[in-house]
Amino acid sequence: MKFLIITNLIFFLCSHLPAQTDGRIRDFGIKIGLLETGKYNSITDVEGVKVGHFTLIWDDNIRTGATAILPYDGNIYMNKLPAAIYKANGFGKLIGYTQVEELGEIETPVILTNTLSVPTAADALIDYTLSFDENKKSVKSVNPVVGETNDGFLNDIRGRYLTKENILEAIKNAFSGTVEEGSVGAGTGTTCFGFKGGIGTSSRILSKEKGGYTIGVLVQTNFGGSLTISGIPVGEELKNYKETNTGDGSCMIVVATDAPLTARNLKRLAMRAIFGLARTGGNGSNGSGDYVIAFSTAKDLRIPHNSPGSNFLTEQELRNDRMTLLFEAIADATEEAILNSLFKATMLTGKDGFTAEKLPIEKVIKILKSHKVLK
C-alpha cells in the first residue's frame, strides 16, 4: 500500500510539473535530418572556428549588438581562406561581397550587426587587420566582410550606438565551444516569423567513410513567412500568419567547413543553405536580404598573401560527385540553426514599447505531437 501511495504521488507531481519552455530544438526531441551533429552542434565544431558576441541593451530603446565569426586565430589577411557568397535576395548591405566573388577568398573575420552599423563594423575590421605586426607597414587595402539585418523594430537603429570598440569587443570575446544563442549579439533586436528571433547555430558531421568532414552554420534571423517545423504548418496553427505578414527583414547565414573546397564548390554549398531556410517557411520577401557566406578552413587550401618564388597554388579539392552529402548537411544544419534561434530567443520589449514575443514553445510541442511528429 505504501509503495502504491508513493508511486501515485510521483505520478501526480510529474504530471503537474510545468512544461519545459527553454532549450534548443533537440532538447524537445525535434531532430532534423539523418546526419550526426558535432559535439556542440554548433559552427564551432569546425576546428579553429570561434564566435564572439557584443550585446547592447540600454535605456528603453537600444536593443542591438554584433557577432564575430573567426575562421581561425591569427592573421587571416596573410593566410586567406577559400570563400564564396551566395545572394538569394539582394535587399541588403553586405560589405566585401564583390572582392570575395571576384577572388574566391576571405581575409578577415565575418561580422554580423544591424543595418546602419555596417560601416562602423567594417572600420573596426580594418583596424583589427592593420593591428597585426606583419600588416603594419605594407598593407594598404583590406576587404572587410560585414553582413546585417535590420533590427529597427525593437532598436533605435537611427541612433547608431554601436562603436568600433564594441565590434572589437565581439572579436575579443570569440571562443570555441558552446555558442550563446537567441537574443544576443547581432540577434539582440531581431524578429522572425512574427516572434523574437536571434542567433542560432548547428552542425553536421559526415561519417569517416564519407570523409569525416564537418559543416557548421550560424544564422542571424530577422525574416518572415509562416513558421514550419518538420513539415508541419506551425505558424498557421498558432494563427500567427497573416497575408500582411510579409516579413521584410533579412537572414544572414555563415557556413564553415573543414572540407577541402575552393570558391566554386563553396558557392554551390552556399546555395543549398537556402533550402534549409525555405523548409522553415521563409518566404524570401521583397525586403529580405538573404545571403550565405561560406568558407573552408582546410589548411592545405589556405592562400598566402605573399608567396615569393612561386607562381602557382597547389590545391586538392573535393570532387564534384562527393558534394551531395555536404549539400544534405548544409540544408539540415541551416534549418536547425534557424529553429534554434527561435527556441532560444527570449521576449524583448524595445523602442517605443514594441514587444517581440517569445515563440510559445509549449503550444508548438502540442501541435507537433498532434501531428505525430513527436511522441
C-alpha positions, 0 to 999 in steps of 0.5 A: 500500500505504501509503495502504491501511495508513493508511486501515485504521488510521483505520478501526480507531481510529474504530471503537474510539473510545468512544461519545459519552455527553454532549450534548443530544438533537440532538447524537445526531441525535434531532430532534423535530418539523418546526419550526426551533429558535432559535439556542440552542434554548433559552427564551432565544431569546425576546428579553429572556428570561434564566435564572439558576441557584443550585446547592447541593451540600454535605456528603453530603446537600444536593443542591438549588438554584433557577432564575430565569426573567426575562421581561425586565430591569427592573421587571416589577411596573410593566410586567406581562406577559400570563400564564396557568397551566395545572394538569394535576395539582394535587399541588403548591405553586405560589405566585401561581397564583390572582392570575395566573388571576384577572388574566391577568398576571405581575409578577415573575420565575418561580422554580423550587426544591424543595418546602419552599423555596417560601416562602423563594423567594417572600420573596426575590421580594418583596424583589427587587420592593420593591428597585426605586426606583419600588416603594419607597414605594407598593407594598404587595402583590406576587404572587410566582410560585414553582413546585417539585418535590420533590427529597427523594430525593437532598436533605435537603429537611427541612433547608431550606438554601436562603436568600433570598440564594441565590434572589437569587443565581439572579436575579443570575446570569440571562443570555441565551444558552446555558442550563446544563442537567441537574443544576443549579439547581432540577434539582440533586436531581431524578429522572425516569423512574427516572434523574437528571433536571434542567433542560432547555430548547428552542425553536421558531421559526415561519417569517416567513410564519407570523409569525416568532414564537418559543416557548421552554420550560424544564422542571424534571423530577422525574416518572415513567412509562416513558421514550419517545423518538420513539415508541419504548418506551425505558424498557421496553427498558432494563427500567427500568419497573416497575408500582411505578414510579409516579413521584410527583414533579412537572414544572414547565414555563415557556413564553415567547413573543414572540407577541402573546397575552393570558391566554386564548390563553396558557392554551390554549398552556399546555395543549398543553405537556402533550402534549409531556410525555405523548409522553415517557411521563409518566404524570401520577401521583397525586403529580405536580404538573404545571403550565405557566406561560406568558407573552408578552413582546410589548411592545405587550401589556405592562400598566402598573401605573399608567396615569393618564388612561386607562381602557382597554388597547389590545391586538392579539392573535393570532387564534384560527385562527393558534394551531395552529402555536404549539400544534405548537411548544409540544408539540415544544419541551416534549418536547425540553426534557424529553429534554434534561434527561435527556441532560444530567443527570449521576449524583448520589449524595445523602442517605443514599447514594441514587444517581440514575443517569445515563440510559445514553445509549449503550444508548438510541442502540442501541435507537433505531437498532434501531428505525430511528429513527436511522441 
